[in-house]
Amino acid sequence: MRYVGIGLIGAGYIGHTTALAYRQVAAVFPALPRPRLAVLADVDEAATKTAAERYGFARATTDWRALVADPAVEVVAIATPNHLHAEMAVAALEAGKHVHCEKPMAPDLKLAEIMARAAAAAKGVTIVGYNYLHNPMIATARAMIAGGEIGTPVHFRGTHNEDYMADPEGPFSWRCERALAGLGALGDLGAHIVSLAHTLMGPIAEVCGDLKTVIAERPVPAGGRRRVENEDQAHALVRFASGASGTLEASRVALGQKMGLGFEITGSKGALVFDQTRLNELRLYRGGDARGRQGFTTILAGPEHPGYAAFCPAPGHQIGFGDLKLLEVAAFLEAVAAAKPAYPDFSTAVAFERCLAAIKRSADSRAWAIV
């Protein structure tokens, strides 16, 4: 059995889901290299030690550079705020490590491209944490489109709307600061729908964007209020390289929406509809159904769909959000073992960043922009 030393930087929410995935993946996919949780790094010494004990890391540190340099660490997983990704990823790649970086890659395209160039020059395998791409239903949709089951795709409508910042009295955080977060709702949520659009429909060639800050100021702990520096909601018209068209939208102030990720794909012979709140279902419409028998058919996730059977042998019993992160980790470890590219690696994910940057550029210029 091959063991792979894991160093995780960041013990917050995403760090939590990532740690659990690395801890559990060997039990679900026993043929993969077995992670050995070597080092956990974060800024608070006491909290990091507590988290390391909780997840089973051999040791804790407040020095991420020591983690990168540690010979026991073969994989560096980055689960920190966006502005820290680039420096950490580049350092890890230059140290000969494999890198698992949370999305988005960086606060701006320039840094993301630096990361992609570093990956191209390094031996390490990379992956960016677009966990929704690893849903067996997304793989099924991709295969159905490639197989021509809905004909030629002509339109994509994608949304990722949530309400985690809908309260105007919610405090100012790093997500509101351009230097730390980069884009707002577009970078945090829109990145997911862009990744799905790219994966299912192919590259996006042109965009026409509109960004809006709905809540202009937020309270700060010391008192007073601070101006929000990025957008609360984003919309874009898109044209794909294939000739198809579409719309994208993202919001972090969409009251009532807890996980409003979904898409509709219209083809020349049928359509597909997906809703992340029902992540084990994919709805299919076939054109030409007999009159009086028209409507969508619901496809239930089951052991026939790659990845699902590792969790459950029966259809309709369902996998969950945490399992998507575990599938992401499994795909990465498989790529590491085979010394092959993972999906999406830095070279693929930087295309998502170029699309996000083009939407911002379009919104600023109030004109269409080439991706």
N, C-alpha and C positions, 0 to 999 in steps of 0.2 A: 504494500500500500504506500503510495506516494503522499507525503505530507507537504502542505504549502503554508508557510508562515504568514499570518495576516497582521498588518499594522493598520489600525483604524484611527483616523484623526477626526475628532468630533463626537461628542457624547450626547448631543441633543436628540430631537425627534427622529431625524433621518439617520443619525448615528445609531439610535435604538433599533430601528427597523433593519439597518444594515448588519448590526451585530447579531441580531436574532437570526437573520438569514444565513450568515456564515456559520453560526453555531449549529443550525439545524440541517444544513444542506446535505451533509454526509449521510444522515439517516434516511433522507428522501431519495437521494441519488448516490447510492453506495459505490458505484463504479468510478465516480469522479475523484480527483485528488482530494484528500481530506484536509480541511483547514485546521491549522493549529493557531489558536488565538494568542498571538505573541505579545503585542503592545497596544495599549489604548492611550491616546494623547488628547488632552483638552487643557483649557487655561486654568481651571480651578483645581488645585491639587487634591483637596479632600474629596470633592465631588467625583473627580476622575478615578481616584482609588476605589471609591464606593461602586462606581459603574463597572470598573474592571473586575471587581469581585463578583458583581451581579452577573456579568456576561461570561466570565470565565477566562479573561485575559491573564496571561502570566505576570505581566507587570503594567504599571501606569507611569505616565510622565507628563509634564507640562511643556516639554520641548519637542515639537514636531520634527525638528531637524535630527534629533537623536533617534527618533523612531525611523526616519528614512535611512539613516546610516546603520541601523542595527542589522547585523548579519542574519539574525533570526527572521527578519521580515523579507518576504519575497514579493508580497502584494501590498501596495499602499492604497487603502480605501479612504477617500476624502469626502467627509460629510460635514463641511464647514460652511459658513456664509460665503456667498459668491465671490467676494473680492479676494478671498484667500486661495481660491482654487489654482490659479495659474502658477504662482510661485511654488506651491507645494507639488503640483503635478510635474512641472519642469524639473524640479530638484529630484523627485523620485525617478523620473525617466533617465536623467543623467547618472543616477546612481545604479542603473541597471534593473530597476524594479518594474513590475507590472502595475498598472494604475487603474483603479476603479473610482471614477469621479462623479459626484452627484451633478445633476443638471441645475441650471444651465451651466455651460462650461465656464463662463466668466462674465463680469459685468459689461464688457464691451467686446466688439468683434476683433479688435486689434489683439487683445490678450488671448482670445480663443484661437486666433490664427497662430500666435506664438506657441501655444500648447500643441496645435496640430503639427507644426513644423518640428517641434521637439520630439513628438511621437514618431514622425516619419524618419527621424535620424536615429532613433533608439531601437533596441531589440525587444523591449517590453511590450506586452499586449495591453491595449487600452479598451475601456468601455465607459460610456456615459450613462448615468442612472435613469434612463427613460423606462421605468418599470412597466408602464401600461403596454409597451410594445411587446412584452413577453407573455401576454395573455394568450392562451391557446385559441381563443375566439378571434383574435387579431391575426394570428397565423392562418386560421381557417379562412378568414375574409381575404387575406392576401392570396392564398392559393386559389380561391374561387374566382377572384378577379383575373389572376394570371391564366387560369384555365378557360376563361371566356364564358363563365356561367351567367354573367349579367351583360354580356356583350362588351362593347367599347365603353369605358367609363367617360361620361360627358360632364358630370358635375359633382362637386364635393361641398357639403355644408358641415362645418365643424364648430363645436362650442366647447369651452371649458370655463364655466361660470361657478363661482363660489361666493360665500358671504362672510368670510373670516375677517374682513376689514370693513364691514358695512356699518358698524357702530361709529358715528362721528366722534364719540368720546373715547374710542379705542386709542391707546397710546401710540405715539410715534415710535417706530422701531427701525432697525437697520434696513428693513424691506422698503422703507419710504425714502431712503437716502441714495441718491444716484451713484455716489462714489463707492458705496458698499454693495448695493443690489444691482445697479445698472437699471434696466427696465423694471417696471412694476408688474402689473397684471400680465402684460405681454410676455415678459421674460419668465415669470413664475408659472403661469398657467398656460398662456398662449404657446409656450415652447412645447408643451405636450401635444397640443392639437396640430401644431406644425409638424412635429415628428411623425404623427399618425398620417397626416396628409401626404408627406413625403414618402413614407413607407408603403402606403397603399396605392397612391396615384402617380408616384414618380416626382421628380424635381419640380419645384415651383420656379417659374421664370420671371414673372412680373407681379407686382403688388400695388394696391392703392389703399393706403392706411389712414385711419383716423384714431387718435388717442385723446383721452379725456381724463382729467383729474376731477373727480366728483367731490371729494372731501378735501378742501384746499389746505387745511391746517389740522394738526392733531396735538393733544396735550403732551407735555413732557414731564417726567417725574419731578424736576426741580421747580415746576410751576410755569405758567404761561403756555404758549402754543408755538409750534414750529411748522413751517411750510413744508408740505409734502412735495417731493422733488420728482416724482414719476407718476405714471398714469394708474388710475383705478380701473379703467376699462379700455378695451381696444377692439377695433373692427377692421377688417381688410377684405377687399375684393382681390382675388388671386387668379392668375392664368398659369396653368401648368405647361411644362415643356411639351407635353403630349398634345396640347390643344384644348384640353378640358378647362373648365372654369370653376370658380367656387367662391365661397365666403368663409371667413374665420372670425370668431369672436371670443373674447376672454374678459372676465370681470372678477374682481375680488370684492365687489360691493353689491352683488346680486342677491338681495334678500330672499331667503328661503332655499337657495341653492347650496347644498352641502358638498355635492360631488357632481357638478353639472357637465361632466365630460361626455361627449357623444358625437356621432357623425351620421350623416346620410350620404350614400353614394348612389347616384343615378347612372345607370348604364343604358345602352341601346336596347337591351333585351330584358332588363330587370333592375332590381335595386337591393341595397343592403343597408340596414339600420342597426346601430349599436348604441347602447346606453350603459355607461360605467356603473351605474347603480344596480344594473342587472348584468354584471360582468360575465356571467356564465351563459348568456344568451346572445344569439345573433339572429336578426330577422331578415328573411329573404323573400323578395317578391319576384315572381317569374312572369314576364309578359306573355300574353297569348293564352292565359288560363281561360277555361270554358266560361261562357257567360253565366253569371250567377254563382260562380265559384272563385271569384277574384279576391285577393287579399294576401297578407303577409303570412308566411310560415315561420314559426320560431324553431331555430336549431338550438338544442341544449348541449352544453359542454359535456363530454363524456370521455371514456378511456380511449376512444378512437382518435381524439385530438392530442397531438404530441405534447407531453408535459403533464397532462391531467392525470393519467393513470398512476403516476408516481405518488399521488396524494390519495386517490380513491379509485376503486375498480368499478364503480357503478355510475351510470350517467345521471345527471340531474341533482347530484348530492352537493355539488358546488365547491369551488375553491374561493379564497378571499384575497384581500389587498396584500397581506403579508406574504402570501404565497407567490404573488407576482414578483416581489423583491427577491424571494428565494429562487424563482425561475431565472431572474436576471443574474443572480450570483452563479447559478448552475451553468448558464450559457457562457459566462465569463471564465469559469474554471475549466470548462470543456475546451474553450479556445486556448487557455494557458497550457493545458496538457498537450494539445495538438500543435502548439506554436502557430496558430492561425488567427486571422482577424476576428474579433468579436463584433456583435452588432448591437447598437451603433458604436463604432470606435471613434476616436477623435477626428479622423478624416471624414467620416460620415456626419458626425454631430456638428462639425463646423459649418456644414451646409445649412443646418437648421438655424445656426447663429446668423448666417448671412441673410437668411429670409427675415428673421426678426429685425436685424439692423435695417434692412430695406423697407420694412413696414414703418419703422421709426423715421427713416429718411423721407419716405413718401408723405407721412403725416406732417412733418416739418415743412416740406416744400409745397404741400397741397397739390401733388401731381403723382402720376404713376412712376414707379421706380423699378429698375431692372435688378434682379437678385444677383 
